[in-house]
Structures are given as C-alpha cells and as structure tokens.
Amino acid sequence: MPALITLCLVVATAVLILLIPAIISLRRSLQRAETVLMLLEREIGPLAAQTQGLAEDLRTLVRQGNRELERLGAVAERVGDLSERAARLVTAVSGFTRVGQIVGATAAIRKGLNVFINRVRKHGGRYDG
C-alpha cells in the first residue's frame, strides 16, 4: 500500500508540474484579454457617439434630399406645362409660317410670270439666248 500511495503522489506531482505552467500561461492570456477589452471599451464609446452623430446627419440629409426632390418634381411639372404651351404656340406659328411660305411662293410665281410675259411682249416671242 505504501508503494501505491507513493506512486499516486509521484503522479500527482508530475501532473501539477505540467499544469502549473499552463495555468500561469492561461492567467497571463486572460490578463492580456482583459487589457485589450478595456482598451476596446474606451475606443468604442466615442466611436459609438460619432456613429450616432453621423446617422443623425444622414437622416437630415435624406430629409433635405426628399424636400429637394419634391421641389424638383413641382418644377418638372411646371416645365411640362410650359412645354405644352410652347408646343401649341409653335404649332400655331408654324401654321402661319406655312401660309406665309405659300403666299411668298405664290407671289414669286406671279412675279416670274409677269417678267416672262413682259419679255415675251417686249421681244415679240423671239429668244436671243
């Protein structure tokens, strides 16, 4: 029995000798993790505040953009109305222009015929080339 107790003590001592460095290493790792988490916590606070400020600025910009789009829509409707009126005016003016072209062409043909008739009368139907 004493040999068995001695063997158990030797095994327990060997296990403790192997576990102690692992426990110390684990403790150091936990301390480093705690330090990193504290630094991260200090950095996250201001970052979260800045993020909230940026989000509010973005909301304001979106609201302003929506208002400007509404104004632009109203302007587009007005421009559409004006373009319809301008199209009607152009149609009316083009009608007058066509009439003017026809009157001008008729006057030119009449003038040409008068010149032709005058030359025929003046030259007696001869053409000298």
VEXTI-323110 format. One record per atom (N, C-alpha, C, CB): x, y, z; residue in three letters. Coordinates in steps of 0.1 Angstrom, whole numbers, plus 5000, padded with zeros to 4 digits. Glycine has a CB too. Layout:
// VEXTI-323110
XYZala ...
***
This chain:
// VEXTI-323110
500849885000met 500050005000met 500950135000met 499150005012met 501950135008pro 502850255007pro 503350274993pro 503950245017pro 503650174986ala 504150194972ala 503050264963ala 504550054966ala 501850224966leu 500750284958leu 500550424961leu 499450204960leu 500650464974ile 500550604978ile 501650684973ile 500450614994ile 502850624973thr 504050694967thr 503850714952thr 505250614970thr 503350614945leu 503150624931leu 502050734928leu 502650494925leu 501050744936cys 499950844934cys 500550984937cys 498750824944cys 501450994947leu 502051124950leu 502951164939leu 502851114963leu 503651074933val 504551104922val 503751144909val 505450984918val 502751084907val 501851114895val 501251254897val 500751004893val 500751274909ala 500051404912ala 501051514911ala 499451394927ala 502351494916thr 503351594915thr 503651624900thr 504651554923thr 503751514892ala 504151534878ala 502951614871ala 504251394871ala 501751584874val 500651654868val 500651794872val 499251584872val 500951824885leu 500951964890leu 502152034883leu 501151964905leu 503251974881ile 504352034875ile 504052074860ile 505651944875ile 503251984854leu 502952014840leu 501752114839leu 502451884833leu 500852114849leu 499752204848leu 500052354853leu 498652154857leu 500952364862ile 501352494867ile 501752594856ile 502452484877ile 502652554846pro 502952654835pro 501752684826pro 504052594827pro 500852584824ala 499652604816ala 498752704823ala 498952474813ala 498552684836ile 497752774844ile 498252914844ile 497552724858ile 499552924846ile 500253064846ile 500053124832ile 501753054849ile 500253044821ser 500053094808ser 498653144805ser 500552994797ser 497653064810leu 496253094809leu 495953224816leu 495452984814leu 496553244828arg 496353364836arg 496853484829arg 497053354850arg 498053474823arg 498653584815arg 497753614803arg 500053554811arg 497253514796ser 496453544785ser 495153614789ser 496053404778ser 494553564800leu 493353634805leu 493653774808leu 492753554817leu 494753804814gln 495153944818gln 495254034805gln 496453954826gln 495953974795arg 496054044782arg 494754074776arg 496953964772arg 493853974776ala 492553984771ala 491754094778ala 491753854771ala 491954094791glu 491254204799glu 491754344795glu 491454174814glu 493054354793thr 493654484789thr 493154524776thr 495154474789thr 493054424766val 492654454753val 491154494753val 492854334743val 490354434761leu 488954464762leu 488754604768leu 488154354771leu 489554634778met 489454774784met 489754874774met 490354784796met 490854854766leu 491154954755leu 490054964745leu 492554914749leu 489554844741leu 488454844732leu 487254914737leu 488154694728leu 486954894750glu 485754964756glu 485955114755glu 485554914770glu 487255164758arg 487455304758arg 487355364744arg 488955334763arg 487655284733glu 487655334720glu 486155324714glu 488555244711glu 485455224718ile 484055204713ile 483155314717ile 483555074718ile 483255374729gly 482455474734gly 482355594725gly 482855524748gly 483555664722pro 483555774713pro 483155734699pro 484955834713pro 483555614695leu 483155574681leu 481655554680leu 483855434678leu 481055504690ala 479555494690ala 478855624690ala 479055414703ala 479455724697ala 478855854697ala 479055924683ala 479555944708ala 480155904677gln 480355954664gln 479455894654gln 481855934659gln 479255764655thr 478355684646thr 476955744647thr 478455534649thr 476555764660gln 475155824662gln 475055964655gln 474855824677gln 476056044657gly 476056174651gly 476056164636gly 477356254655gly 476756074630leu 476756054616leu 475456004611leu 477855954611leu 474855914618ala 473455864615ala 472455984615ala 473055754624ala 472556064625glu 471656184625glu 471856274613glu 471756254639glu 473156304610asp 473456384599asp 472956324586asp 474956404598asp 473056194585leu 472556124573leu 470956134572leu 472855974573leu 470356124583arg 468856144583arg 468456284579arg 468256114597arg 469256384584thr 468956524580thr 469156544565thr 469856624587thr 470256484560leu 470556494545leu 469456424537leu 471856434542leu 468956314542val 467956244534val 466656324534val 467656104541val 466356384546arg 465156474546arg 465256584536arg 464856524560arg 466456654536gln 466656764527gln 466556714513gln 468056834530gln 467156604510gly 467056544497gly 465656524492gly 467956424496gly 464856464501asn 463456444498asn 462756574495asn 462756364509asn 462956674503arg 462356804500arg 462756864487arg 462756904511arg 464056854484glu 464556904471glu 463956824459glu 466056894471glu 463756694461leu 463156614451leu 461756654449leu 463256464454leu 461056684459glu 459656734458glu 459556864450glu 458956754472glu 460556954454arg 460557084447arg 460957064432arg 461657174453arg 461856974430leu 462256944416leu 461056884408leu 463456844415leu 460256804415gly 459056744408gly 458056854404gly 458356644417gly 457956954413ala 457057064410ala 457557144399ala 456857154423ala 458857174399val 459457244388val 459357164375val 460957274390val 459457034375ala 459356954363ala 457956964358ala 459756804366ala 456956964367glu 455556974362glu 455357114355glu 454556954374glu 455857214361arg 455757344355arg 456457354342arg 456357454364arg 457657294341val 458357294328val 457557214318val 459757224329val 456857104322gly 456057024313gly 454857104308gly 455456904320gly 454257184317asp 453157274313asp 453557374303asp 452457344325asp 454757434306leu 455257534297leu 455657484284leu 456557604303leu 456157354284ser 456557294271ser 455357264262ser 457357174273ser 454257224269glu 452957204262glu 452457334256glu 451857144271glu 452557444263arg 452157574258arg 453057614247arg 452157684269arg 454357594248ala 455257634238ala 454957554225ala 456657614242ala 454657424227ala 454357334215ala 453057384208ala 454157194220ala 452057434216arg 450857484209arg 451257614202arg 449857514220arg 452057694208leu 452457824201leu 453257794189leu 453257904211leu 454157704189val 454957664178val 454057614167val 456057564181val 453157534170thr 452157474160thr 451457594154thr 451157374167thr 450957684162ala 450257804156ala 451157884147ala 449657884167ala 452357914152val 453257994144val 453657914131val 454558024152val 453857784132ser 454257714120ser 453057714110ser 454557564124ser 451857714115gly 450757734106gly 450857864098gly 449357714113gly 451057974106phe 451258104099phe 452458104090phe 451458214110phe 453458034094thr 454758024086thr 454457954073thr 455857954093thr 453657844073arg 453357774061arg 452457864052arg 452557644064arg 451557934058val 450758024050val 451658134044val 449658094059val 452558184052gly 453558284047gly 454358224035gly 454358334058gly 454758104037gln 455558034026gln 454758024013gln 456057904031gln 453557984015ile 452657964003ile 452458103997ile 451357904007ile 452158204005val 451958333999val 453158383992val 451458434010val 454358363999gly 455658403993gly 455858333980gly 456758384002gly 455658203980ala 455858123967ala 454958173956ala 455657973970ala 453658203960thr 452658243950thr 453158383944thr 451258263956thr 453558473953ala 454058603949ala 455258583939ala 454358693961ala 456158493943ala 457358473934ala 456958423921ala 458358373941ala 456058323920ile 455558263907ile 454858373899ile 454558143910ile 454058453906arg 453358563899arg 454358663893arg 452458643908arg 455358703901lys 456458793896lys 457158733884lys 457358833908lys 457458603886gly 458158533875gly 457358533862gly 458558393879gly 456058503863leu 455158503852leu 455058643846leu 453758453855leu 455058743854asn 454958883849asn 456258913841asn 454758983860asn 457358883846val 458658903839val 458658833826val 459858863848val 458258703826phe 458258623814phe 457358683804phe 457758483817phe 456158723808ile 455158783799ile 455658913793ile 453758803805ile 456258993802asn 456859123797asn 457959103787asn 457359203809asn 458859003789arg 459858973780arg 459358923767arg 460958883786arg 458358843768val 457758783755val 457158903747val 456758673758val 456458993754arg 455859103747arg 456959193741arg 454859183757arg 457959223749lys 459059313745lys 459759253733lys 459959343757lys 460059133733his 460859073722his 460059013711his 461858963728his 458759013713gly 457958963702gly 457958803701gly 458259023689gly 458258733711gly 458358593711gly 459658533706gly 457258543702gly 460658623703arg 461958583699arg 462858553711arg 462658683689arg 463658463710tyr 464558433721tyr 465958443716tyr 464358293727tyr 466758533722asp 468158563717asp 469158483725asp 468458703718asp 468658423735gly 469558333743gly 470458413752gly 470458263735gly 
***
